[in-house]
Amino acid sequence: MLKFALSRAEALVLFDALSRLVDSDGFADAAEDLAANSLLCALERDLAAVVDADYAFLVARAKEELTEDIED
């Protein structure tokens, strides 16, 4: 089993992006789809924000947090 650490902001942004990708059937084959769904489920277990009423706001704040140090 592979283990790695993500910040809460990274996990939330990754969850949001993977959710959209899974919903769009944007994978090349069933193996990619299954791997993405496994990661999505793991993230969902650890993210209470997924069921939060302010989900969109929390994702927007997480994106800001991750990109605040990027220079234009």
Secondary structure, 3 states (H helix, E strand, C coil): CCCCCCCHHHHHHHHHHHHHHHHCCCCCCHHHHHHHHHHHHHHHHHCHHHHCCCHHHHHHHHHHHHHCCCCC
